[in-house]
């Protein structure tokens, strides 16, 4: 029963688009919407998406504890607080975060004053699901 509820919650969080998630479409959306601040560079140094350094490298984000990227030191306090709980990113959680990062952190931390350094939101359920699927595809072991 727990797994059925979890699956239903996950589908709701990503707008019911879980079955239709397309990593290739997600990569294209990432190129347009995310690379201004984020890059995707493998642990071996291969650049999959050349991007900005305002945000952390998102290679391997699925399965990683929040705010734990070793090469990034400018996480916001609320994201660090979430990471301190041991919270680990999943594809569904990334899609939910992309809808509204500030509101997501406020709900997760039960803190009406929580803030996110990421102000950008992806309004489309499909885009969020696809970007999350792309990030899962570049997360070894996910």
C-alpha positions as CSV (number, residue, x, y, z in Angstrom):
1,X,0.0,0.0,0.0
2,X,2.8,2.4,0.9
3,X,4.3,2.0,-2.6
4,X,1.0,2.7,-4.3
5,X,0.6,5.9,-2.3
6,X,4.2,6.9,-3.1
7,X,3.7,6.3,-6.8
8,X,0.5,8.4,-6.8
9,X,2.2,11.2,-4.9
10,X,5.2,11.1,-7.4
11,X,2.8,11.2,-10.4
12,X,1.0,14.2,-8.8
13,X,4.2,16.0,-8.1
14,X,5.3,15.9,-11.7
15,X,1.9,16.7,-13.0
16,X,1.0,13.2,-14.1
17,X,3.6,13.3,-16.8
18,X,5.8,10.6,-15.3
19,X,5.0,8.0,-18.0
20,X,5.5,10.5,-20.8
21,X,8.8,12.0,-19.5
22,X,11.3,12.4,-22.4
23,X,15.0,12.8,-21.4
24,X,15.9,14.1,-25.0
25,X,13.2,16.8,-24.7
26,X,14.4,17.5,-21.2
27,X,17.9,18.0,-22.5
28,X,16.6,20.5,-25.0
29,X,14.7,22.4,-22.3
30,X,17.7,22.3,-20.1
31,X,19.8,23.9,-22.9
32,X,17.2,26.7,-23.2
33,X,16.2,27.3,-19.7
34,X,18.8,26.0,-17.2
35,X,22.2,26.3,-18.7
36,X,22.4,30.0,-18.1
37,X,23.1,29.0,-14.4
38,X,23.9,25.3,-14.5
39,X,26.3,23.0,-16.3
40,X,26.4,19.2,-16.6
41,X,30.0,18.0,-16.4
42,X,30.8,14.4,-15.6
43,X,33.0,13.4,-12.7
44,X,35.7,12.7,-15.3
45,X,35.5,16.3,-16.6
46,X,33.6,15.6,-19.8
47,X,31.2,18.5,-20.5
48,X,27.7,17.3,-21.5
49,X,26.2,20.8,-21.3
50,X,28.4,23.9,-21.1
51,X,26.7,26.3,-18.8
52,X,27.0,28.9,-16.1
53,X,28.4,28.6,-12.7
54,X,25.8,30.6,-10.8
55,X,24.2,27.3,-9.8
56,X,25.8,23.9,-9.1
57,X,26.8,21.3,-11.7
58,X,23.8,19.0,-12.0
59,X,25.6,15.9,-13.2
60,X,24.6,13.1,-10.8
61,X,22.0,15.2,-9.0
62,X,19.5,12.3,-8.8
63,X,20.5,10.3,-5.7
64,X,22.6,13.1,-4.2
65,X,21.9,14.8,-0.9
66,X,20.6,18.3,-1.3
67,X,23.3,21.0,-1.2
68,X,26.1,18.5,-1.2
69,X,27.8,19.2,-4.5
70,X,31.5,19.3,-3.7
71,X,32.5,21.9,-6.2
72,X,29.8,24.4,-5.4
73,X,29.9,26.5,-2.2
74,X,27.0,29.0,-2.7
75,X,24.0,27.0,-1.7
76,X,21.2,29.0,0.0
77,X,20.6,28.5,3.7
78,X,17.2,26.8,3.2
79,X,18.6,24.3,0.7
80,X,21.5,23.6,3.1
81,X,18.9,23.0,5.9
82,X,17.1,20.6,3.6
83,X,20.3,18.8,2.9
84,X,21.1,18.6,6.6
85,X,18.0,16.4,7.0
86,X,19.6,13.9,4.7
87,X,17.1,14.7,1.9
88,X,18.1,13.1,-1.4
89,X,17.0,14.3,-4.8
90,X,14.8,12.0,-6.8
91,X,13.4,12.6,-10.3
92,X,9.9,13.3,-8.8
93,X,11.4,15.7,-6.2
94,X,13.4,17.6,-8.9
95,X,10.2,18.0,-11.0
96,X,8.3,19.3,-7.9
97,X,11.1,21.7,-7.0
98,X,11.2,23.2,-10.6
99,X,7.5,24.2,-10.3
100,X,8.4,26.8,-7.6
101,X,11.7,26.4,-5.7
102,X,10.7,28.8,-2.9
103,X,7.3,27.3,-2.2
104,X,8.9,23.8,-2.5
105,X,11.4,24.6,0.2
106,X,8.8,26.2,2.5
107,X,6.7,23.1,2.3
108,X,9.6,20.6,2.7
109,X,11.0,22.5,5.7
110,X,7.7,23.6,7.1
111,X,9.1,27.1,7.3
112,X,7.2,30.0,5.8
113,X,10.4,32.1,5.6
114,X,12.4,29.5,3.6
115,X,14.0,31.0,0.5
116,X,15.6,29.6,-2.6
117,X,18.5,31.1,-4.5
118,X,16.9,29.8,-7.6
119,X,14.1,32.2,-8.6
120,X,13.4,30.5,-12.0
121,X,10.4,28.3,-12.3
122,X,9.4,25.9,-15.1
123,X,5.7,26.5,-15.6
124,X,5.0,23.4,-17.8
125,X,4.4,20.0,-16.2
126,X,5.9,18.3,-19.2
127,X,9.0,20.5,-19.2
128,X,9.5,19.8,-15.5
129,X,9.1,16.0,-16.0
130,X,11.3,16.0,-19.0
131,X,14.1,18.0,-17.4
132,X,13.9,15.7,-14.3
133,X,14.1,12.7,-16.6
134,X,17.2,14.2,-18.4
135,X,18.9,14.8,-15.1
136,X,18.1,11.3,-14.0
137,X,19.7,10.1,-17.3
138,X,22.9,11.8,-16.4
139,X,23.0,10.5,-12.8
140,X,24.9,7.3,-12.7
141,X,23.3,4.7,-10.4
142,X,19.9,6.4,-10.4
